[in-house]
Amino acid sequence: MRVAMIGTGYVGLVSGACFADFGHTVTCIDKDASKIEQLKSGGIPIYEPGLDLLVAANVRAGRLFFDTDARQAIREADAVFIGVGTPSRRGDGYADLSYVYSAAEEIAGLVDGFTVVVTKSTVPVGTGDEIEAIFKRVRPDADVAIVSNPEFLREGAAIEDFKRPDRVVVGTEDERAQAVMRELYRPLYLNETPILFTSRRTSELIKYAANAYLALKITYINEMADLCEAVGADVQQVAKGIGLDGRIGGKFLNAGPGYGGSCFPKDTIALVRTARDAGSPVELVETTIKVNDERKRAMARKVIKALGGDVKDKTVGILGLTFKPNTDDMRDAPSLAIVPALQDKGAKIQAFDPEGHEARKLMTGVEFMDDPYAVAAGADVLVIITEWDQFRALDLDRIKLTMKQPVLVDLRNIYKPADMRARGFAYHSIGRA
């Protein structure tokens, strides 16, 4: 089939490359000419493991193209996907749908023959209705079906998630559109992937409901971690004990400094706004947002406590700045709250992240180092915020020798307390004695 993908950000580029790998002909379209030139020359504007190889292979095979001009790709497309950003709107937290509506207007003016227009971006309930209204206004004669097909991609594992998903959700009751969507995802039938067809509004809500539940699950285990510290229990054993219950499951039960990233923060806020507008508030989700925001600040206080309650003129070494490993995404990363809070108390910060290039634009007064050992050198405390693999097997003896004092605050529970004590570290972790 022929696919036009509007937007070459995280969702659009990964989805486009994976559809091309399924055997479809895909054109990814973006108004940012520099981004398109970068892609045409073999560069990748985001960091996602394996994406560069996937893009290159499908470009060579003649299935994946990039363009700033949408006209030909949309006219020839069986399906046009909208994969543009929907950031939180400043001031009120609602999802900013201006890019989605702008894309819909452009598509409406260009479609030729029956076309399935698919919202891949994360959008509030009812957005598909608004897109349909745009088509009726701009192009009342257009033969289109407006479909919701939310993405469930984890940054750092997006290709695997697209090719071997838990499920594919498609919101449409149009039989012609269902046939097109089945054909697009036909390769997944080989893996017996469940494809759930629902109404459009139901599909839109599934995405928000899923992310809000996962955010709640993370926040719950973080609160249990605090309780474990207070009563002398081990949060990792608690998580294992409850996760073995099939009704609960073990995923997203890793205690840490709070969730961040491009999805959970903005999607939970958008869901809260939608629910309040509908007169059906989701108070559990509202509390989740509040607790998560406070947790990030509490992690800074944990570091200060590890140094006896005072970090003025102390050097704090930070390992990991992105919100999770295997991504360069800094959106709502815990480090963005922890680092300034420490600086406000007079700490000097030196930091390293393998892909944290964006951090240099977002953080001031931080000395960025080239490796973990340079971060440790001269530090009064070393803090692990992001659990990159290369932080899991550090030469701890070397680190101990170069630090001013061997204090390590592990906000991801990478190391074992007994081992760290045996090596002579004052070791502080999450939810463990």
Summary of the structure (lengths in Angstrom):
residues: 433
radius of gyration: 23.5
end to end distance: 56.9
largest distance: 74.7
contacts: 1489
relative contact order: 0.09
helix: 45%
strand: 14%
